Amino acid sequence: MALGWLVFLLLVSGNVVLGNSLNYSILQRCMKDVNTFLWELNQDKPKEYAALMYDSFGKMGSSVKDGNVNQPGSPQQCRSAIGPSFSTHYCQVFLKQGATQYFVGICVPDSCGEDDVKQLVHCDRLQLNQKSLLSPLPPILTNQSSWELIMTHCMADAVSLDASDITCMCVCCVMLAIPLVATLFTTLRRSEQSSTINPTIEFSHLNVYGSLKTNGLSSNEMNGSTLEEKGRIGPAGQCLSRRCVSSCFQAFSLQTTSKGVLSTASSAPCENYTSLNGIRVLSLLWIICGHSAQFPVINNLDNYKTWRKAVESSPVYVLTISGPVFLAVDTFLLLGGLLSARSLLSSIDKAEDNLSLGLVANYLFKRIKRIQPLHLFTVCLTISVISLVRWGPYWFPFVEMLTDCKAYWWANLLLVSNLLPVHEICIPWTWYLSLDFQCYATTPLLVYIYRLKRSVFAVVVGGILVSTTVASAAITACLHLPVFQPSTITSDNYVLHYYVKPYTRYGPFLIGILAGIYLTTKKDQLLKERWQAALGWLCCCSVMVLLIGLAYFLKDTPPYPSAAHALYQGLHRPVWALTVSWIILACEEGYGGFIKTFLSFGFWVPLSNISFACYLIHPIFIILYNGMQETPIHYTDINFMYLFLGHLMLTLAAGCALTVLVEKPYLFLKPKCI
């Protein structure tokens, strides 16, 4: 027994020695290559590879006081340098100097790992003419003469894929290939039928947003059967199976899904709710414009302080940064509540006024069928893009997103991602889908209470509104949360405890449910006189201006609990939802005037049809653009306008494609064939 332990200890000690010697040899190899580079660099006429490596190092630029503290260098140029016995790779050294945190890009031999780079920096071995290649920022700019090392990170020289990356790529390819195969199948079947049958029936093109559409398909096509199949005699199971297969192919074919998407015909029956198209699209444009500005601000901007001073001083920038209080999302929540109540009440009417568990299950299943295919496709697409793209020096936030997705993908699948800490959310902008579905699932209960007893319903609704208001106010007061963008961007607690949580964001959705119930069940108009409409419009516009204006008065966040900030945080979202509800009500009751005409333009209809796909896909284009930059983005109004227009055009094109290829096919699938 003792002999066995002795052998074991010898093996362990041998492995430790071997490991230490291996690390030592790696460090020695790294140091040898670094010394070769530095020796060559200090010559009168250094070789080209040494000059390229030196030129790839990050160097201090101008406007440091304005926020241009990062020194990215050039990853592409670094990769192009090839030494006599080594290749090169790009690393980032993250430093802290006083209150300033920044990174410096360096180019080192590929024999150096991240630990080796850390040792090189600590020992100050990277020098030219006895002067460090990583000199600290001048004390006159930072009030601190020395820096401390936070971490080092090296960029991979080649794309490395794991099983999850490959799985996501396969999922994306399959989801895109199925509609193309179905299109080919449908084309061949129609070609066979047209050779024997000449159809002369005309069909209407009814396009109802959020509901199952016929899009001009014949009854035979929608039933998934053909005349050939009807004449075929066989076992019932075989016939049903063929009918389901044919129905699935029909649902996924572009002949089915592309109809009505770009139509400018009203997306609502009987010309009702036409103003919703304009409101939806304008809110989407507000969000895309805001993200186009906000994403570079997080880590790509070289004059952040100039941008911040501009948006804090002029209300004009409300249109470009989705704020100061991110109200476009609350408009979406209001529309979601309105349409959910309307859809459920319509289903109850069709079920002979019976709200059963089966009806509720079908109601929720339709919602899942609508949002999850495109949602999960976007998750897989984002993972694939992040895994495949060779990023620039501003890549590190997106690598964290990839790590989060591989660990917490299940939260997106279960639609609970907004309940996780914000730094763990896979694809951060999809928090809205989780919140929306959680709110959507409460609609049947509220409608049940409404049908049961109106007085109880009023008490429940009032209690919920008060609870969400108090929760928002209390969290703001206790955590000293800001209420004004851009302070909200840099506040972790704002997003972590307030912005994505259902107990603080439910108010606008609940107001949407109330609006949907009223508009669906009303028997008479609320507005009977012009003066009532005029007074309503005056109050609506005044409150909207007041909500935005108050945020500017409260832009400074005090270090103590502020009653004004807490009250504003608790009330501004439900109040905004009330103002948008008034616009919808006035338009529906004939008092919208030119505003209804504008919001009901046919131009908004195709954009409304692809709005869901546009919301999910637009951040990917912004991330790609920002992450592949080798230099920081410089803020000017004209630069940001061009960024917004470029992102918008790509988003609209991709949104249209994903709507017909991924989103709509699952709406046409019959439950019995799923």
Helices and strands as residue ranges (DSSP letters): H 2-41, H 48-56, G 64-66, H 75-80, E 88-97, E 100-109, H 114-122, E 127-128, E 131-132, H 139-142, E 148-154, H 163-194, H 219-222, H 227-230, H 236-252, H 254-257, G 269-271, H 275-299, H 304-313, G 315-319, H 328-350, H 357-388, H 396-413, G 417-419, G 422-424, G 428-430, H 431-440, H 443-452, H 454-479, H 492-493, I 494-499, H 502-521, H 530-553, H 563-588, H 593-599, H 604-609, H 611-627, H 637-658, I 659-663, H 664-668, G 671-673
